[in-house]
Amino acid sequence: SLYVGTEGGGVARVFKNDVDAISGASAYAKWGPIEIPSDSVYSLCIAKDGTQWIGTAKGVARHIGYNTLENWTVFNTDDGLVDNFVQAIATEPFGRNVWFGTKGGVSVFDGANWTSYTMNDGLISNNILFILIDKNGIVYLGTDNGLMVYNFGQLTCYQ
């Protein structure tokens, strides 16, 4: 399947040569218990296990499985996310950590607990625009002020 985030239309999925919507946060989406914080989607990540992570301006939604109407969970700053505007999402190639780049820093979710980093922790910017994690687990964080590389506890900044 191909997932497409939209500005105001939620998430569209190309599935079996057809397009269906898998989200709907608007008041007009009365057809199911889909929980997504906003219809404006800025990042998507499909984990190896098929879990769908959807980043919006109002938090992140996790959808488990392929039944559109079941297994949705929303996370935001009340849960431990550093900022609700989620611009980038990436999963580690091993383990279960999911990284979230926001306008206010980066958060890591291990399935139960959140750890967040900001400029107070050494980031060169809180505005995380992209995240790439290579096959060795090295995390690359792109910002509006340069690149950061997180290599198993060691953060290196390039401006």
LOSETOR-558642 format. One record per residue (C-alpha): residue number from 1; residue in three letters; x, y, z. Coordinates in nm, 2 decimals. Layout:
// LOSETOR-558642
+------+------+--------+--------+--------+
: resi : resn :   east :  north :     up :
+------+------+--------+--------+--------+
:  NUM :  ALA :      X :      Y :      Z :
...
+------+------+--------+--------+--------+
***
This chain:
// LOSETOR-558642
+------+------+--------+--------+--------+
: resi : resn :   east :  north :     up :
+------+------+--------+--------+--------+
:    1 :  SER :   0.00 :   0.00 :   0.00 :
:    2 :  LEU :   0.10 :   0.36 :  -0.06 :
:    3 :  TYR :   0.01 :   0.61 :   0.22 :
:    4 :  VAL :  -0.03 :   0.98 :   0.14 :
:    5 :  GLY :  -0.06 :   1.26 :   0.40 :
:    6 :  THR :  -0.26 :   1.56 :   0.30 :
:    7 :  GLU :  -0.31 :   1.92 :   0.42 :
:    8 :  GLY :  -0.66 :   1.90 :   0.55 :
:    9 :  GLY :  -0.77 :   1.57 :   0.41 :
:   10 :  GLY :  -0.62 :   1.32 :   0.65 :
:   11 :  VAL :  -0.44 :   1.01 :   0.51 :
:   12 :  ALA :  -0.52 :   0.85 :   0.18 :
:   13 :  ARG :  -0.41 :   0.49 :   0.10 :
:   14 :  VAL :  -0.36 :   0.34 :  -0.24 :
:   15 :  PHE :  -0.48 :  -0.02 :  -0.17 :
:   16 :  LYS :  -0.54 :  -0.29 :  -0.44 :
:   17 :  ASN :  -0.53 :  -0.03 :  -0.72 :
:   18 :  ASP :  -0.80 :   0.19 :  -0.55 :
:   19 :  VAL :  -0.78 :   0.49 :  -0.31 :
:   20 :  ASP :  -0.95 :   0.48 :   0.02 :
:   21 :  ALA :  -0.92 :   0.72 :   0.31 :
:   22 :  ILE :  -0.80 :   0.57 :   0.64 :
:   23 :  SER :  -0.84 :   0.88 :   0.85 :
:   24 :  GLY :  -1.09 :   1.15 :   0.92 :
:   25 :  ALA :  -1.05 :   1.39 :   1.21 :
:   26 :  SER :  -1.31 :   1.64 :   1.08 :
:   27 :  ALA :  -1.66 :   1.67 :   1.21 :
:   28 :  TYR :  -1.78 :   1.53 :   0.88 :
:   29 :  ALA :  -1.61 :   1.19 :   0.94 :
:   30 :  LYS :  -1.89 :   1.04 :   1.14 :
:   31 :  TRP :  -1.85 :   0.69 :   1.00 :
:   32 :  GLY :  -1.61 :   0.54 :   1.24 :
:   33 :  PRO :  -1.41 :   0.57 :   1.56 :
:   34 :  ILE :  -1.09 :   0.69 :   1.40 :
:   35 :  GLU :  -0.87 :   0.88 :   1.63 :
:   36 :  ILE :  -0.63 :   1.12 :   1.45 :
:   37 :  PRO :  -0.55 :   1.46 :   1.61 :
:   38 :  SER :  -0.57 :   1.66 :   1.29 :
:   39 :  ASP :  -0.66 :   1.61 :   0.92 :
:   40 :  SER :  -0.33 :   1.81 :   0.83 :
:   41 :  VAL :  -0.07 :   1.53 :   0.81 :
:   42 :  TYR :   0.30 :   1.63 :   0.80 :
:   43 :  SER :   0.47 :   1.30 :   0.84 :
:   44 :  LEU :   0.40 :   0.93 :   0.80 :
:   45 :  CYS :   0.61 :   0.62 :   0.89 :
:   46 :  ILE :   0.51 :   0.26 :   0.84 :
:   47 :  ALA :   0.71 :   0.04 :   1.09 :
:   48 :  LYS :   0.84 :  -0.31 :   0.99 :
:   49 :  ASP :   0.55 :  -0.46 :   1.18 :
:   50 :  GLY :   0.30 :  -0.26 :   0.98 :
:   51 :  THR :   0.22 :  -0.01 :   1.25 :
:   52 :  GLN :   0.13 :   0.32 :   1.09 :
:   53 :  TRP :   0.25 :   0.64 :   1.26 :
:   54 :  ILE :   0.09 :   0.96 :   1.15 :
:   55 :  GLY :   0.23 :   1.30 :   1.25 :
:   56 :  THR :   0.01 :   1.61 :   1.26 :
:   57 :  ALA :   0.02 :   1.96 :   1.39 :
:   58 :  LYS :  -0.17 :   1.84 :   1.70 :
:   59 :  GLY :   0.02 :   1.53 :   1.79 :
:   60 :  VAL :   0.08 :   1.18 :   1.65 :
:   61 :  ALA :  -0.16 :   0.89 :   1.59 :
:   62 :  ARG :  -0.06 :   0.52 :   1.60 :
:   63 :  HIS :  -0.27 :   0.28 :   1.40 :
:   64 :  ILE :  -0.21 :  -0.09 :   1.44 :
:   65 :  GLY :  -0.34 :  -0.34 :   1.18 :
:   66 :  TYR :  -0.52 :  -0.28 :   0.86 :
:   67 :  ASN :  -0.88 :  -0.25 :   0.99 :
:   68 :  THR :  -0.94 :   0.12 :   0.94 :
:   69 :  LEU :  -1.19 :   0.15 :   1.23 :
:   70 :  GLU :  -0.99 :  -0.02 :   1.50 :
:   71 :  ASN :  -0.67 :   0.01 :   1.71 :
:   72 :  TRP :  -0.60 :   0.39 :   1.71 :
:   73 :  THR :  -0.41 :   0.57 :   1.98 :
:   74 :  VAL :  -0.32 :   0.94 :   1.99 :
:   75 :  PHE :  -0.01 :   1.08 :   2.17 :
:   76 :  ASN :   0.06 :   1.45 :   2.24 :
:   77 :  THR :   0.24 :   1.66 :   2.49 :
:   78 :  ASP :   0.02 :   1.54 :   2.77 :
:   79 :  ASP :   0.16 :   1.19 :   2.71 :
:   80 :  GLY :   0.53 :   1.29 :   2.68 :
:   81 :  LEU :   0.57 :   1.41 :   2.33 :
:   82 :  VAL :   0.80 :   1.72 :   2.34 :
:   83 :  ASP :   0.58 :   1.93 :   2.10 :
:   84 :  ASN :   0.26 :   1.85 :   1.92 :
:   85 :  PHE :   0.37 :   1.96 :   1.57 :
:   86 :  VAL :   0.52 :   1.64 :   1.44 :
:   87 :  GLN :   0.73 :   1.69 :   1.12 :
:   88 :  ALA :   0.93 :   1.37 :   1.09 :
:   89 :  ILE :   0.90 :   1.01 :   1.21 :
:   90 :  ALA :   1.14 :   0.72 :   1.19 :
:   91 :  THR :   1.18 :   0.38 :   1.34 :
:   92 :  GLU :   1.50 :   0.20 :   1.44 :
:   93 :  PRO :   1.60 :  -0.10 :   1.23 :
:   94 :  PHE :   1.62 :  -0.31 :   1.55 :
:   95 :  GLY :   1.44 :  -0.26 :   1.88 :
:   96 :  ARG :   1.11 :  -0.08 :   1.90 :
:   97 :  ASN :   1.21 :   0.29 :   1.94 :
:   98 :  VAL :   1.02 :   0.54 :   1.73 :
:   99 :  TRP :   1.17 :   0.89 :   1.68 :
:  100 :  PHE :   0.96 :   1.20 :   1.64 :
:  101 :  GLY :   1.09 :   1.53 :   1.50 :
:  102 :  THR :   0.89 :   1.83 :   1.61 :
:  103 :  LYS :   0.91 :   2.20 :   1.61 :
:  104 :  GLY :   1.01 :   2.18 :   1.97 :
:  105 :  GLY :   1.27 :   1.91 :   1.97 :
:  106 :  VAL :   1.29 :   1.54 :   1.93 :
:  107 :  SER :   1.11 :   1.26 :   2.12 :
:  108 :  VAL :   1.18 :   0.89 :   2.14 :
:  109 :  PHE :   0.91 :   0.64 :   2.23 :
:  110 :  ASP :   1.00 :   0.29 :   2.33 :
:  111 :  GLY :   0.65 :   0.16 :   2.34 :
:  112 :  ALA :   0.59 :   0.26 :   2.70 :
:  113 :  ASN :   0.81 :   0.56 :   2.79 :
:  114 :  TRP :   0.90 :   0.89 :   2.62 :
:  115 :  THR :   1.24 :   1.06 :   2.62 :
:  116 :  SER :   1.27 :   1.40 :   2.48 :
:  117 :  TYR :   1.57 :   1.62 :   2.37 :
:  118 :  THR :   1.58 :   2.00 :   2.31 :
:  119 :  MET :   1.84 :   2.27 :   2.27 :
:  120 :  ASN :   1.88 :   2.25 :   2.65 :
:  121 :  ASP :   2.02 :   1.90 :   2.59 :
:  122 :  GLY :   2.26 :   2.00 :   2.32 :
:  123 :  LEU :   2.05 :   2.01 :   2.00 :
:  124 :  ILE :   2.15 :   2.29 :   1.76 :
:  125 :  SER :   1.78 :   2.36 :   1.69 :
:  126 :  ASN :   1.45 :   2.24 :   1.82 :
:  127 :  ASN :   1.30 :   2.25 :   1.47 :
:  128 :  ILE :   1.36 :   1.89 :   1.35 :
:  129 :  LEU :   1.27 :   1.87 :   0.98 :
:  130 :  PHE :   1.37 :   1.51 :   0.90 :
:  131 :  ILE :   1.50 :   1.20 :   1.07 :
:  132 :  LEU :   1.69 :   0.92 :   0.90 :
:  133 :  ILE :   1.80 :   0.61 :   1.08 :
:  134 :  ASP :   2.05 :   0.39 :   0.90 :
:  135 :  LYS :   2.08 :   0.01 :   0.91 :
:  136 :  ASN :   2.33 :   0.04 :   1.20 :
:  137 :  GLY :   2.10 :   0.24 :   1.41 :
:  138 :  ILE :   2.27 :   0.58 :   1.37 :
:  139 :  VAL :   2.02 :   0.86 :   1.38 :
:  140 :  TYR :   2.05 :   1.16 :   1.15 :
:  141 :  LEU :   1.85 :   1.47 :   1.25 :
:  142 :  GLY :   1.80 :   1.75 :   1.00 :
:  143 :  THR :   1.72 :   2.09 :   1.13 :
:  144 :  ASP :   1.69 :   2.45 :   1.01 :
:  145 :  ASN :   2.03 :   2.51 :   1.16 :
:  146 :  GLY :   2.23 :   2.21 :   1.04 :
:  147 :  LEU :   2.26 :   1.83 :   1.08 :
:  148 :  MET :   2.30 :   1.63 :   1.40 :
:  149 :  VAL :   2.41 :   1.27 :   1.42 :
:  150 :  TYR :   2.31 :   1.06 :   1.72 :
:  151 :  ASN :   2.54 :   0.76 :   1.75 :
:  152 :  PHE :   2.44 :   0.54 :   2.05 :
:  153 :  GLY :   2.45 :   0.81 :   2.31 :
:  154 :  GLN :   2.69 :   1.05 :   2.14 :
:  155 :  LEU :   2.55 :   1.36 :   1.97 :
:  156 :  THR :   2.76 :   1.54 :   1.70 :
:  157 :  CYS :   2.64 :   1.86 :   1.54 :
:  158 :  TYR :   2.73 :   2.00 :   1.20 :
:  159 :  GLN :   2.64 :   2.36 :   1.12 :
+------+------+--------+--------+--------+
***
